[in-house]
Amino acid sequence: MIIKKFRLSGTEQIQGYSIANLISEDAQDWYEAQSLFEKDKLKFEFDENGIITRFSYDVSMLWPIGRSVADISKNLVPDGLSDNGEWMFDGEKIIPAPIDYVYLAESKKQILMSAATATIDPLEDASGLGIATKEEAELLVEWKKYRVLLNRVDISKAPDIEWPEKPQ
């Protein structure tokens, strides 16, 4: 069962409470559609890209505003399923979402570059003022070399990247 693209269709007052209503792209009311899902199957919400955003065996726990809803047999639920963006629905089954390794590598590179710069700055200060110890002077050279090598990392080769070793 797949019901696509629920959107807010208005609100109504029931016994003094405001109740929001959702309607699917094929005009199914969310509250009525819940009875169409089988109790023993996992129900899940997914976005326009298929990314799973919430799931439950209890369909009433879902609130798919801006989302679609599908269900799947228990035996087809993958181990480790989570709603943190790592899983998607391809229209038939739940599969791992593709990983943007280049984005992850760029993020890692930026974090490592920032950490290297934060370490280099006080060492450069000491060196520039002529008060660096022998150990600080040696560390400065090691950290600068590390930062240069880090800057040369080609992130387009992700996930197969050999990261330079951080100085001790």
Contacts in CASP RR format, 6 or more apart in sequence:
PFRMAT RR
TARGET T0000
AUTHOR 0000-0000-0000
METHOD contacts of the structure
MODEL  1
MIIKKFRLSGTEQIQGYSIANLISEDAQDWYEAQSLFEKDKLKFEFDENG
IITRFSYDVSMLWPIGRSVADISKNLVPDGLSDNGEWMFDGEKIIPAPID
YVYLAESKKQILMSAATATIDPLEDASGLGIATKEEAELLVEWKKYRVLL
NRVDISKAPDIEWPEKPQ
1 36 0 8 1.000
1 37 0 8 1.000
1 38 0 8 1.000
1 70 0 8 1.000
1 71 0 8 1.000
2 68 0 8 1.000
2 69 0 8 1.000
2 70 0 8 1.000
2 91 0 8 1.000
3 24 0 8 1.000
3 26 0 8 1.000
3 28 0 8 1.000
3 33 0 8 1.000
3 36 0 8 1.000
3 68 0 8 1.000
3 69 0 8 1.000
3 70 0 8 1.000
4 24 0 8 1.000
4 25 0 8 1.000
4 26 0 8 1.000
4 68 0 8 1.000
5 24 0 8 1.000
5 25 0 8 1.000
5 48 0 8 1.000
5 66 0 8 1.000
5 67 0 8 1.000
5 68 0 8 1.000
6 22 0 8 1.000
6 23 0 8 1.000
6 24 0 8 1.000
6 30 0 8 1.000
6 64 0 8 1.000
6 65 0 8 1.000
6 66 0 8 1.000
6 67 0 8 1.000
6 68 0 8 1.000
6 69 0 8 1.000
7 22 0 8 1.000
7 23 0 8 1.000
7 25 0 8 1.000
7 65 0 8 1.000
7 66 0 8 1.000
8 20 0 8 1.000
8 21 0 8 1.000
8 22 0 8 1.000
8 65 0 8 1.000
9 21 0 8 1.000
9 22 0 8 1.000
9 23 0 8 1.000
9 29 0 8 1.000
10 20 0 8 1.000
10 21 0 8 1.000
11 18 0 8 1.000
11 19 0 8 1.000
11 20 0 8 1.000
11 21 0 8 1.000
12 18 0 8 1.000
12 19 0 8 1.000
12 21 0 8 1.000
13 19 0 8 1.000
21 29 0 8 1.000
21 30 0 8 1.000
21 31 0 8 1.000
22 29 0 8 1.000
22 30 0 8 1.000
22 63 0 8 1.000
22 64 0 8 1.000
22 65 0 8 1.000
23 29 0 8 1.000
23 30 0 8 1.000
24 30 0 8 1.000
24 33 0 8 1.000
24 68 0 8 1.000
30 64 0 8 1.000
33 69 0 8 1.000
34 59 0 8 1.000
34 60 0 8 1.000
37 43 0 8 1.000
37 59 0 8 1.000
37 69 0 8 1.000
37 71 0 8 1.000
38 71 0 8 1.000
39 57 0 8 1.000
40 57 0 8 1.000
40 73 0 8 1.000
40 74 0 8 1.000
41 57 0 8 1.000
41 71 0 8 1.000
41 72 0 8 1.000
41 73 0 8 1.000
41 74 0 8 1.000
42 55 0 8 1.000
42 56 0 8 1.000
42 57 0 8 1.000
42 71 0 8 1.000
42 72 0 8 1.000
42 73 0 8 1.000
42 74 0 8 1.000
42 77 0 8 1.000
43 55 0 8 1.000
43 56 0 8 1.000
43 57 0 8 1.000
43 58 0 8 1.000
43 59 0 8 1.000
43 62 0 8 1.000
43 69 0 8 1.000
43 70 0 8 1.000
43 71 0 8 1.000
44 52 0 8 1.000
44 54 0 8 1.000
44 55 0 8 1.000
44 56 0 8 1.000
44 62 0 8 1.000
44 69 0 8 1.000
44 70 0 8 1.000
44 71 0 8 1.000
44 72 0 8 1.000
44 89 0 8 1.000
44 94 0 8 1.000
45 52 0 8 1.000
45 53 0 8 1.000
45 54 0 8 1.000
45 55 0 8 1.000
45 62 0 8 1.000
45 64 0 8 1.000
45 67 0 8 1.000
45 68 0 8 1.000
45 69 0 8 1.000
46 52 0 8 1.000
46 53 0 8 1.000
46 67 0 8 1.000
46 68 0 8 1.000
46 69 0 8 1.000
46 70 0 8 1.000
46 88 0 8 1.000
46 89 0 8 1.000
47 53 0 8 1.000
47 66 0 8 1.000
47 67 0 8 1.000
47 68 0 8 1.000
49 88 0 8 1.000
50 68 0 8 1.000
50 88 0 8 1.000
50 89 0 8 1.000
50 90 0 8 1.000
50 91 0 8 1.000
51 85 0 8 1.000
51 87 0 8 1.000
51 88 0 8 1.000
51 97 0 8 1.000
52 81 0 8 1.000
52 83 0 8 1.000
52 85 0 8 1.000
52 87 0 8 1.000
52 88 0 8 1.000
52 89 0 8 1.000
52 94 0 8 1.000
53 67 0 8 1.000
53 83 0 8 1.000
53 85 0 8 1.000
54 61 0 8 1.000
54 62 0 8 1.000
54 63 0 8 1.000
54 64 0 8 1.000
54 67 0 8 1.000
54 83 0 8 1.000
55 62 0 8 1.000
55 81 0 8 1.000
55 83 0 8 1.000
56 62 0 8 1.000
59 69 0 8 1.000
59 71 0 8 1.000
62 69 0 8 1.000
70 89 0 8 1.000
70 91 0 8 1.000
72 93 0 8 1.000
72 94 0 8 1.000
76 93 0 8 1.000
76 94 0 8 1.000
77 94 0 8 1.000
78 87 0 8 1.000
78 94 0 8 1.000
78 95 0 8 1.000
78 96 0 8 1.000
81 87 0 8 1.000
81 94 0 8 1.000
85 97 0 8 1.000
86 96 0 8 1.000
86 97 0 8 1.000
87 94 0 8 1.000
87 95 0 8 1.000
87 96 0 8 1.000
87 97 0 8 1.000
88 94 0 8 1.000
88 95 0 8 1.000
88 96 0 8 1.000
88 97 0 8 1.000
89 95 0 8 1.000
99 159 0 8 1.000
101 158 0 8 1.000
101 159 0 8 1.000
102 155 0 8 1.000
102 156 0 8 1.000
102 158 0 8 1.000
104 158 0 8 1.000
104 159 0 8 1.000
105 153 0 8 1.000
105 155 0 8 1.000
105 158 0 8 1.000
105 159 0 8 1.000
105 161 0 8 1.000
106 155 0 8 1.000
108 163 0 8 1.000
109 150 0 8 1.000
109 153 0 8 1.000
109 155 0 8 1.000
112 150 0 8 1.000
112 163 0 8 1.000
112 166 0 8 1.000
113 147 0 8 1.000
113 150 0 8 1.000
113 151 0 8 1.000
116 143 0 8 1.000
116 146 0 8 1.000
116 147 0 8 1.000
116 150 0 8 1.000
116 166 0 8 1.000
117 147 0 8 1.000
119 143 0 8 1.000
120 140 0 8 1.000
120 143 0 8 1.000
120 144 0 8 1.000
120 147 0 8 1.000
123 132 0 8 1.000
123 136 0 8 1.000
123 139 0 8 1.000
123 140 0 8 1.000
123 143 0 8 1.000
124 140 0 8 1.000
126 132 0 8 1.000
126 133 0 8 1.000
126 136 0 8 1.000
127 136 0 8 1.000
127 137 0 8 1.000
127 140 0 8 1.000
132 140 0 8 1.000
139 167 0 8 1.000
142 167 0 8 1.000
143 167 0 8 1.000
146 164 0 8 1.000
146 165 0 8 1.000
146 166 0 8 1.000
146 167 0 8 1.000
149 164 0 8 1.000
150 163 0 8 1.000
150 164 0 8 1.000
153 161 0 8 1.000
153 163 0 8 1.000
153 164 0 8 1.000
154 161 0 8 1.000
155 161 0 8 1.000
END
